[in-house]
């Protein structure tokens, strides 16, 4: 039986959560409730709950301060945060601090809550299993370490498998797909923050047990994901579907989405390494056609752009450009352009020098109503609410 502590300053929320599930039937018990982080600390010390479900905005000690405090005290359980649509900055901070997941208050249902709890208790079980004495390096960890060395090295596949004959690496000779996930272009932006752990967790969340790719974390802002082509085909999955899920996941709570070039139906891991190297060698990790297209969009987003005008200006056919752009960038030209315009608008709103109507026009959107809808879709809150956060 896993114990749960609920923390929220709204009594109706605590009541709703207590009554939303027949908790004990699903292997959970509520050990207590609290109205803020300070009140919760004594309950946490007393009951040592396995899972804490906490609101982010509370008096005296809010959710973020509570998470920081528990992290300093090496709290062994997992934390789920409750949020509203406008809390995306706080949600991002909570995840970076180590929260396991978040739940949108407006969308909580018995099914979504139970699914989130089950995923969280799986993490607890994994922690418990790791406490059992095991060899210094598991088979899976050894394989991941070897794969990372292969992709970062130059040894041929046949030589590599021969040198590591003690580890089963036959799968490296089978068809595969590769996706390079990187936030490198945002490193100079002070507002940007990410970690290798969060990157890995979000990739795992995108595949959700449907696939079992190898996730090779290269650094705090990049990872390489290698899929079995057999698994993809058997599940009738395409890498672009997973890329789209990842893109939406990141842009849900921050305005930064990674570059995610990918390639499917590769004959083996040696070819996957060749493709990965082309991703990293090309400036901005793109082929010349796409690098040229991105540069054109960056220089002209403030004007009226259409697929036809973009393709004509980069001397490519519209059909070819659509296909290659989505393959390399991980999203459509329209989505990329919209996201770019909203990122530029968000920066202008922070500067607080122009009206929203002026900003809308300056990023190439003449219809202010459409601009507001698009901004809220991309950022989670309206442009006026976004401005209030910086100019109160």
C-alpha positions in Angstrom: 0.0 0.0 0.0 1.5 3.3 -1.1 0.8 6.3 1.2 -0.1 9.7 -0.2 -0.1 13.2 1.2 -2.2 15.9 -0.4 -1.2 19.6 -0.1 -3.4 22.4 -1.4 -4.7 25.6 0.1 -8.2 25.1 -1.4 -10.3 22.9 0.7 -12.5 21.9 -2.2 -9.5 20.6 -4.1 -8.5 18.4 -1.1 -12.0 17.1 -0.8 -12.3 16.4 -4.5 -9.0 14.5 -4.5 -10.0 12.4 -1.5 -13.2 11.4 -3.2 -12.1 11.0 -6.8 -10.9 7.4 -6.4 -11.6 4.4 -4.2 -7.9 4.7 -3.1 -7.5 1.5 -1.2 -8.9 -0.6 -4.0 -6.0 0.6 -6.1 -3.3 0.1 -3.5 -3.1 3.6 -2.1 -3.9 5.3 1.3 -4.2 9.0 2.1 -2.1 9.6 5.2 -3.0 13.2 5.5 -3.7 16.6 3.9 -2.1 20.0 4.4 -2.8 23.6 3.3 0.8 24.7 2.6 4.4 23.6 2.6 5.1 24.6 6.1 2.1 22.6 7.5 3.1 19.7 5.3 6.7 19.4 6.6 5.7 18.0 10.0 3.3 15.5 8.3 6.0 14.4 5.9 8.4 13.8 8.8 5.7 11.9 10.7 4.2 9.7 7.9 7.1 9.6 5.4 4.6 9.4 2.5 5.6 7.6 -0.7 3.9 10.2 -2.9 3.2 13.9 -2.4 0.6 15.6 -4.5 1.1 19.3 -4.1 -0.3 22.6 -5.4 2.3 25.1 -6.6 0.8 28.4 -5.5 0.2 28.4 -1.7 0.7 30.9 1.2 3.7 30.7 3.6 5.6 28.0 1.7 4.6 27.3 -2.0 5.1 24.2 -3.9 8.5 25.1 -5.4 10.0 26.0 -2.1 8.6 22.8 -0.6 10.2 20.7 -3.4 13.6 22.5 -2.9 13.4 21.8 0.8 12.6 18.2 0.3 15.4 17.8 -2.2 17.9 19.2 0.3 16.6 16.7 2.9 16.9 13.8 0.3 13.2 13.0 0.4 13.0 9.4 -1.0 9.5 9.6 -2.4 8.0 11.1 -5.6 6.2 14.4 -6.0 3.4 15.2 -8.3 2.4 18.9 -8.9 -1.0 20.3 -9.5 -1.2 23.2 -11.9 -3.4 25.6 -13.9 -2.8 26.5 -17.5 -1.1 29.7 -16.6 1.4 28.0 -14.3 3.7 26.8 -17.1 6.8 28.6 -15.7 6.3 27.1 -12.3 5.6 23.6 -13.7 8.9 23.8 -15.7 10.8 24.8 -12.5 9.1 22.0 -10.6 10.2 19.4 -13.2 13.7 20.7 -13.2 13.8 20.5 -9.4 12.9 16.8 -9.7 9.1 16.5 -9.6 8.0 13.3 -11.2 5.1 14.7 -13.2 2.3 17.3 -13.2 -1.5 17.2 -13.4 -3.7 20.0 -14.8 -6.4 20.7 -12.3 -9.0 21.3 -14.9 -8.3 18.0 -16.6 -8.0 15.7 -13.6 -10.2 12.6 -13.9 -10.1 9.2 -12.1 -8.4 7.7 -15.1 -5.7 10.4 -15.6 -4.9 10.5 -11.9 -4.7 6.8 -11.6 -2.5 6.6 -14.8 -0.1 9.2 -13.3 0.0 7.5 -9.9 0.7 4.1 -11.5 3.6 5.6 -13.5 4.9 7.2 -10.3 4.8 4.1 -8.3 6.7 2.3 -11.0 9.5 4.7 -10.3 9.3 4.0 -6.6 9.5 0.3 -7.3 12.5 0.8 -9.5 14.1 2.7 -6.6 13.3 -0.1 -4.2 14.8 -2.7 -6.6 18.0 -0.7 -6.9 18.4 -0.9 -3.2 18.9 -4.7 -3.6 22.6 -5.4 -4.0 23.3 -5.7 -7.7 26.5 -5.8 -9.8 28.2 -2.4 -10.1 27.0 -2.1 -13.7 23.8 -3.8 -15.0 23.7 -5.4 -18.4 21.5 -2.5 -19.6 23.8 0.2 -18.3 26.8 -1.6 -19.8 25.1 -1.8 -23.2 24.1 1.9 -23.1 27.6 2.9 -22.2 29.0 0.8 -25.0 26.6 2.3 -27.5 27.5 5.8 -26.4 31.2 5.0 -27.0 30.4 3.6 -30.5 28.4 6.7 -31.6 31.1 9.0 -30.3 33.9 6.9 -31.8 35.1 5.8 -35.3 35.5 2.0 -34.8 33.8 0.0 -37.5 30.7 -2.0 -36.5 32.3 -5.4 -37.1 35.4 -4.4 -35.1 33.3 -3.0 -32.3 31.1 -6.0 -31.8 34.3 -8.2 -32.0 36.0 -6.2 -29.3 32.9 -6.5 -27.0 32.1 -10.1 -27.7 31.1 -10.6 -24.1 28.0 -8.4 -24.6 25.2 -9.3 -26.9 25.3 -6.5 -29.5 23.8 -8.4 -32.5 20.9 -6.0 -32.5 23.4 -3.4 -33.8 23.4 -5.2 -37.2 19.6 -4.9 -37.5 17.6 -2.1 -39.2 17.1 1.0 -37.0 16.0 4.6 -36.8 17.8 7.5 -35.2 16.7 10.8 -33.8 19.0 13.6 -32.5 17.3 15.8 -29.9 19.3 19.0 -29.1 18.7 22.4 -27.5 22.2 23.6 -28.5 20.9 26.7 -30.4 19.3 28.0 -27.2 22.4 27.8 -24.9 23.1 31.6 -25.2 19.5 32.5 -24.1 19.4 33.3 -20.4 15.8 32.3 -20.2 16.6 28.7 -21.3 17.0 25.9 -18.9 17.1 22.1 -19.3 18.9 19.1 -18.0 20.0 15.8 -19.3 17.7 14.0 -16.8 14.7 16.1 -17.8 15.5 15.5 -21.5 15.7 11.7 -20.9 12.5 11.7 -18.9 10.5 13.5 -21.5 11.7 11.2 -24.3 10.7 8.2 -22.2 7.3 9.9 -21.6 6.8 10.3 -25.3 7.4 6.6 -26.0 5.5 5.5 -22.8 6.4 1.8 -22.9 5.2 1.4 -26.5 8.9 1.3 -27.6 12.1 0.6 -25.9 14.7 2.8 -27.6 18.2 3.4 -26.4 18.5 6.9 -25.1 22.1 8.1 -25.1 22.4 11.4 -23.1 25.3 13.3 -24.7 25.2 16.3 -22.4 22.8 18.4 -20.5 21.1 19.7 -23.6 21.4 16.9 -26.2 20.5 13.2 -26.5 20.5 10.6 -29.3 17.6 8.2 -29.5 18.0 4.9 -31.4 14.9 2.8 -32.2 14.6 -0.7 -33.5 13.0 -0.5 -36.9 11.3 -3.9 -36.2 9.6 -2.4 -33.1 8.5 0.7 -35.0 7.0 -1.5 -37.8 5.4 -3.9 -35.4 3.7 -1.1 -33.5 2.8 0.7 -36.8 4.7 3.7 -35.4 6.6 6.5 -37.2 9.4 8.5 -35.6 7.7 11.7 -36.8 4.8 10.8 -34.5 7.1 10.6 -31.5 8.9 13.8 -32.6 5.6 15.6 -32.7 4.7 14.4 -29.2 8.0 15.6 -27.9 7.7 18.9 -29.6 4.2 19.5 -28.1 5.4 18.3 -24.6 8.2 20.9 -24.6 6.2 23.8 -26.0 3.4 23.0 -23.5 5.3 24.6 -20.6 8.2 26.5 -22.2 8.7 28.4 -25.5 11.8 26.4 -26.4 11.5 23.3 -28.6 14.6 21.2 -29.5 15.9 20.6 -33.0 15.0 16.9 -33.7 16.4 15.7 -37.1 15.8 12.0 -37.6 16.1 9.2 -40.1 14.3 5.9 -40.4 14.9 2.6 -42.2 18.7 2.5 -41.7 20.3 -0.9 -42.3 22.4 -1.0 -39.1 24.0 1.1 -36.3 27.0 2.0 -38.5 24.8 3.8 -40.9 22.9 5.3 -37.9 26.2 6.7 -36.7 26.9 8.2 -40.2 23.5 9.9 -40.1 24.1 11.2 -36.6 27.4 12.7 -37.6 25.8 14.5 -40.6 23.3 16.0 -38.1 26.1 17.4 -35.9 28.5 18.4 -38.8 25.9 20.5 -40.7 25.6 24.0 -39.3 22.6 24.0 -37.0 22.4 20.2 -37.6 20.6 20.7 -40.9 21.3 20.0 -44.6 22.0 23.0 -46.8 18.4 23.1 -48.1 16.9 23.3 -44.7 19.6 25.6 -43.2 18.9 27.9 -46.1 15.1 27.7 -45.5 15.4 28.4 -41.8 17.7 31.4 -42.4 15.1 32.8 -44.9 12.3 32.3 -42.3 14.4 33.9 -39.6 15.0 36.9 -41.8 11.5 37.3 -43.1 9.1 36.1 -40.4 7.8 39.6 -40.0 6.4 39.6 -43.5 3.4 37.7 -44.9 4.9 34.2 -45.7 3.3 31.2 -47.4 4.6 27.8 -48.3 4.8 28.9 -52.0 6.7 32.1 -51.2 9.2 30.4 -49.0 9.8 27.5 -51.4 10.2 29.9 -54.3 12.7 32.0 -52.4 14.9 29.0 -51.5 14.5 27.5 -55.0 12.9 24.3 -53.9 9.6 22.7 -54.8 6.8 23.0 -52.2 6.3 19.2 -51.9 10.0 18.5 -51.5 10.4 21.3 -48.9 7.5 20.1 -46.9 8.7 16.6 -46.7 12.4 17.3 -46.0 11.6 20.2 -43.5 9.4 17.9 -41.4 11.9 15.1 -41.5 14.8 17.3 -40.3 13.2 19.9 -38.1 10.5 17.6 -36.6 7.5 19.8 -37.3 5.8 21.5 -40.2 6.9 24.8 -41.7 3.6 26.4 -40.5 4.1 25.2 -36.9 7.8 26.3 -36.9 6.9 29.7 -38.3 4.1 30.2 -35.7 6.4 29.1 -32.9 9.1 31.5 -34.1 6.7 34.4 -34.3 5.4 33.8 -30.8 8.9 33.5 -29.3 9.8 36.8 -30.9 6.5 38.4 -29.6 7.2 37.1 -26.1 10.6 38.8 -26.1 8.9 42.1 -27.2 6.2 41.8 -24.5 8.9 41.4 -21.9 10.6 44.6 -23.1 7.3 46.4 -22.5 7.9 49.1 -25.1 5.2 48.4 -27.7 1.5 47.7 -27.6 0.2 44.2 -28.3 -1.2 45.4 -31.6 2.2 46.8 -32.7 3.9 43.5 -31.6 1.4 41.4 -33.5 2.1 43.4 -36.7 5.8 43.3 -36.2 5.9 39.5 -36.1 3.9 39.2 -39.2 0.4 38.7 -37.9 -2.1 41.5 -38.8 -5.1 39.9 -37.1 -4.7 40.7 -33.4 -7.4 38.2 -32.4 -5.7 35.4 -34.2 -2.4 36.5 -32.7 -3.9 36.2 -29.2 -5.3 32.8 -29.9 -2.0 31.6 -31.3 0.0 33.0 -28.4 -2.2 31.3 -25.9 -1.9 28.0 -27.8 1.9 28.2 -27.9 2.5 29.7 -24.4 -0.4 28.5 -22.4 -1.6 32.0 -21.4 -2.8 35.1 -23.3 -0.3 37.8 -24.3 -1.8 40.2 -21.8 -1.4 37.7 -18.9 2.1 37.0 -20.1 3.0 40.7 -19.9 1.5 41.0 -16.4 4.1 38.5 -15.1 6.9 40.8 -15.9 5.4 44.3 -15.4 3.4 44.1 -12.2 
